[in-house]
Every structure is written in C-alpha cells, then in structure tokens.
Amino acid sequence: MNAQDWTPAVHAYLAQAPTSPLQGRSVEPVAHWSGQDHLLWRFRVQDHPDVVVKLFTDAGQVRSRRQYRGQERFAPWGLAPEPLAYDRYPQGLPRQVLLYRWVEAPPLDLADPPQRDALARALAQVHRTEPSTAPGFSPHPVNLAYFWRTGQGSEGSIAQELARRGKVEMAHLFQELWAQAQATMAQALPRLGPGPPGVIHGDPAVENVLWQGGQVVLLDWELYGLGDPAQEVARFLHRHHRALDDSGQKAWLTTYLAQGPTDPTLADRVHVYRRLLPLYDLTRLLRGALGETHPLSPDQTAFLAETLAVGFQRTAEHLWPPDRPRLDGERLRNQCRALLAGPERSP
C-alpha cells in the first residue's frame, strides 16, 4: 500500500464519513508518509489544529487500539499527542485508522544533555504508572526469564552450519559466547526472579520522540502495554549506543534510575539485558547470513563482513570478563569475508 494512492479516500473519509470527528469541515492534505506497517497523512483542517491520520496495514486492530489507549493515557501529561478518534471500520478505507493532533516540534537530539535527560525522566514517568491502567501485555517479552527463553533454540544449528562450512574457529567462538550467556543467566535468574510486569511505551527510539518547548512527546504507542521496564531501557541504550558514548549512557541511566520505578532489581535487570542483547543481534545476523544463497556484491560482502565482525566483538565485550584479551578484529573480518564468499552463495 502507498500513502499517495490512498490520499483521496482518506480525504473523503475525513470530510464525509459519519464516524469522522471532522465531518463537514474543510480538510486539505499537507504531507504523507509510507511506513512498514502503516500509512500516515498530515491534514490541515478548517478552524482546527492540524491532524494526523494513521492507517494501519498490519495487525491494525491490536496496534491501533494500543496506540489510542497509550495516547489517551499519557496525552494529559504532555507525553503523547492528543488522540481524536479510533475507527475500526472506517468508511471507504481498508483498515483501521487513528486520528490525533499534529505536534509541531523537532526530533529529540540525544547529543543535547537537557533533551537526553528529559527523555530519561519521561520514560521513568511512563514506567512508574500503575500497571492496572495498561490495556494488556505488550508484544515484548514480559520478563527476563521469558526473554531468555525466546532467544534460545537456534544457536546449536548455527554453530553446526558454521562448522560444516569449514569455519570451525568461528563456530567455537559462537558456542563459547552462548555458554558465557548461559552461565550469566544461571546466576541472574535465581537472584532476580521473573520480575513484576510494568507499563512500557514499547518503542521509545529517538525517531519516535519530539522536543516541544522543553517537553518530551512520545509517538508511536503501537506496542504500549505491560512489559519489563528494564528491558525497554536496555533496548533503548543498545539501539543508540553509537549516539551515546559510555559516559552519555551512564548519565542517561543514572537520571532514569533516580526517577524510575521503585524496584530493587531494576538496575541489575537492565545490566543483564544489556549483556545479552548484542548476542541476540549477532545470532540473528548469522542466521540471516547463513540462510542467504544469492551472491553478494563486493560492497555488500564488505559491509556484512564488517557488521558480523563488530557483532562478535561487541558480544564478547559485553559477556567476557574485562581482563580477557579482546578479539582480533582483522582476523574476524577475514573469517567473515570467507564465510560470505563461500560456495553456498553460488546461484
């Protein structure tokens, strides 16, 4: 689906549908965007602030309902755009739509300490919310034990395939990293337990955050619900490790923990998640690389080999003790290039 193709139908819905809160008003499309699971429009409305229309193209009933509930809950605090309507069966449109007020504000800049700290406080405020107010569970794993179970299952077959392709050293390294993760979890789970569920936003990436007059506004509440705040914090730091250096991550986490939920295991759970997430990324990368049979261009091979090598290095840095020697990056890159140039990629 393409947003431009559906603009006339969305326009007609807004101006004419009985369930539209803008029925009878003059509306004019200003811009449109096509996302992976949704289409978005900005409309200018007669005698009314601009409106965003979001049409869901995947799992719309669940995602649109979550987003409406999340914005309804947090808009009064200034943490979300004000929702206007949620329509499960919009006239003339194929999927669910959500309408909310347009927020005129720039994206958040993580390099600016006041903005960075404001996001930490905003996420802490979301996580402190009474869990009974959430509409249900987020699709994310609800606790550390469940997260650990969902990550296992393919490491053995990946190691076997690496060995079958003659990359025995890489296979042993991959198995060693998983063994270290298993040892970490064997110590962590009895001490930390499954952890109580809490309210989470679902995807507080920087691209989903605006900076409006000293206030953080969170967008895209599609995955809002009950989950593990520690996992959400760890995912945020993991995702933005290039934008935030070690000191920036420590400062952000310190601000968050000072105002986050009063959970004695929260900081420890964040630490465990942060140790595991690079390994999960590496596992997905290897699964994709081993499953790809089409030849790669030299540029694609170089990029993927570098990505895999960095993945191994980051995983080792997070799981191995600090006194253990670092991996040889150039040796890793050569092994990854050899893996990606193997005969299995012949057409």
N, C-alpha and C positions, 0 to 999 in steps of 0.2 A: 504493500500500500504506500501511496505517495501523498504527502500533505497537499501539494498543489492540485492534484486531481480531485481531492475531496473538498476543496475550499468552497465551491458553490453550494454543495449540500450542507456544509456546516453553517454557511451564511444563512441559508433558508431555514435551517433548524432554529438558529438563534432568533431570527426575526419573526418566525411564524408559528413554531411548534407550541402547543398549549402548555407543555411542561417546561418551556424555556423561561427563565426568570427575566429575559429581555424581550419577550414577545411584544411586538408593536413598536419597538424602538428602532431608530436608525442605527445600523451597525455597519462597520467598514473594516475589512481585513487589513492589517498593518504588516504582519510578517508571519511566516510559517516555518516549521522545522519538522524533519522526519527522523525519529529515533528508532532504536532497535525494536522496542516493544510498544511504541506509542507514536502518535502524531500530535503536534502542538500548533496552535494558532494564537496570535495576539489580535484582538479586535478593539477598535475604537468605537465607543458607544455614546449615543446622544445623551447629554446631561447625566453622565455616569462615568466613573473611572474605567480605564481600560480593563479588559477581561481576557483571561487565558482560557482557551478551550483545549482540553486534553482528551484525545480519543485513544482508547486502549486497543491494541492489536493482539495481545497475548494475555491469557488468564485475566481478562479485563474485569469480570465481576468481583473477583477476590482483590485484585490490586487496586481497583478504583475505590472500592469500599474502604479498604485500609487507608488509602491516601486521604479520602474525605474525612474519616474519623480522626486521623492524626492531625490534619489541619484544623478541624473543628476543635480539637482538644487544646492545641498549642497556639492558635492564632490570637486568642485573648491575651496571651503573654508576649505577643510580638515575635514569637519564634517561628511562625509559619504564615503564609499568605492566607487571607480570609477566604474560606470556601463559600461559594454561592449556591451551587446545586450539584447533585449527583443523579444521573439519569441512567437507569439500567436498560431501558428500551427507547432510546432517542428516535424521534420520528425522522425517517429518511436516512438514518445512519446505520452502519452495520454492527457497531459495537458500543459499549458503554462510554459515556462522556462525563467529564468532571469540569466544572467551571469554577474559577477562583479569580480574585483580584490580581491584576498585574502589579508587580513590585518594581518600582523604578529605582534600581540600585546596582552598583558594580559588583563583580565577583569578589569574594573574600581573597585577600592577599596574605598568604601564610608567612611571607617574609617580614610583615609588619607585626611586631610583638603585641601591640594592643589588640589588633584584629585576631591574632592567633590565640591570645588569652581569652578573648570574648567567646570564641568558638568552644574552648575548653569549658568555660563556665556554662555556656548554653547547653552543651551535651550533658554536663553534670546535672543541670536542671531537669532535662528530659529524663535522665536515669533515676532521679530522686522521686519521680512521680509515683503515686500509689499504683501498684500493679493491677488492682481490681478495675482501674479505669481503661485498661487496654482492651481492644476488641477480640483478642485471641492471640495465638502464637505467631511470631514472625517465622518466615521460612528458614531463617538461620538456625543452626543447632542451638538448643536451648541451654546447654551447659557444657562444661569441659569434657565430661565423660562421653556425651553424645557426639561432640565434635571429634574426639579421638576415634570413636567407632566409625564415623563416616569417612575418615581419612585413610583407613586401613583397607587392605584387600587386594591391591594391585602391585604392591612393592615386590612380592616374590616373582610374579610373572615378568615384571620389568627387568629384574636382575637376571633372570634366566635368559631373556631375549638378548640382553647385552652380552652375556657370556657366549650365547650361541653365535653371535656375530663377531666373536673374537675380541671383544672389549672386556676382558676378564678383570683388568685393574679397575676399570670404571664400575663394573658390576660389584666388586668387593667394596669399593668406596661407598656406593649407594647403599649396600646392605649394612655397612658399618654406621652410616648416618641414621638409618632406621633403627638399628639396635640401640644407638645412643638415645633416640627419641623414646623408645620403649622403656629404657632404664629411667629416663626423666619422668615419664608418666607413672611408672611403678612406684616412684617416690611421691609424686604430686597428688595422685587421686585419693589415696587413703587420708592424706593430710587436708586436702582442700574440699573433698567431697564433690557431689554433683553441682552444688551451688544453687541458690534460690533464683527463680526467674525474675527479671526486672523489665521495665519499659525501655525499649530501644527505638531509635529512629529507623534503622535498617540500612541506610546508605549515606552516612554523613561525609561523603567525599567533598573535596573543596569545590568541585564543579557543581555541587548541589547546595552551595552556601552563598548568600549575598550579604553585603555590608551596607546597611542602611542607617546613616546617621548615628553611628556608634552602636548599632544593634545588629546582631546576627539573625538572619532569616534563613531557615532551613527549607529546602524544596524537596520534591520527590519523596513523599512519605509512603511509597508503594509497599515497602517491607516493614512498616510500623507494626509493633506488637510486642509480645513478651519474648524475651531472649536473654542473653547474657551480656550485661553492660561491659564486662571485662573483655569479651570477645570483640565487641564493637570498637572499643578503644584500641585494642591491639591491631585490629584490621585497619583502622584509620592511620595509625603510626606506621604500619607496614606498607600501606599503599603510598604514603607520602614521605618515604624515607629519603628520597632524593631532594625534596623541597625543604626538609627539616634535617639539619645535621644532628649529631648526637646531643649537643648542648641544647638545641632547639627542641628536640623530642623530650629531653629530661624536663625542660622548663614547662612545656605544654602539659606533660603528665603530672608534674607537681601541682600546677594550677587546677587541673581536673580533680585529682585525688583530694585536694583540700576542700572541695565543694561537692564531691560526688556522693553516692550512696554510703551510708554508714555500715559497711560490710567489711569485717576484719580480714577476709580473704581476698578482697578485690585486687589489691596491688599484686599479690602473689599470682593470682589467676591471669592478670594482664601479662606478667612476666612469662608464664608458661606458654600462653598463646603466642607471644612474640617469638619464642624459641621454635615453635612448631610451624608457624606459617611459611617461612622460607622453604622448609622441607616439602610442604604440601604443594607449593608452587613448582618446585623442582620436579616432583612426581608427575604433575600434570604436563609439564613441558616434555619430559622424557616419554610419557605415554603418547603424546601427540607426535613427537619426532619419530618414534619407533613405528607408529601406525601410518605415517605418510609414505606413500610409494611413488609419488610423482617426482621427477627430477627437479632439483632446485637450481636457481641461477647462482653464479659465484657470489653475488651480493647477498642473496638470501642465505646461502650457506654460511658466509662470514658472519652475518648478523645473528643467525640462530646459534652458531657455534659459540659466539661471544656471550649470548644470553644464557646458554646452558652452562658455560664455564663460570660465569658470575653467579649463577644459581647454586652451583656446587660450593663455591667459595663462601657465599653468604650463609648457606645452610650450615657449613662447617663452623663458621664464626659464631653462629647462634647456639650450636649444640655442643661443640667441643670445649673442653676447659681452656682457659686463656693461656696456659703455659704450653699448650700443644702447638707445634710448628704449623704455620699457615700452609695451605696447599700451593703447589707450583702452578701459577696461573697460565703460563705459556704451555706447560705440559698438558694441562687440562684443555686448553683451546685446541691444541693439535689433536688430542684424542677425540674431541667433539667434532672437529672438521672431518676426521677419518670416519667417524660414525655416520655423519650426514652424507658422506660421499660414497658409502658402501654400495655393493651390487644390488641390495634390496630396493634401491631407488631407480633402478633401470626401468624404462617403460615396459 
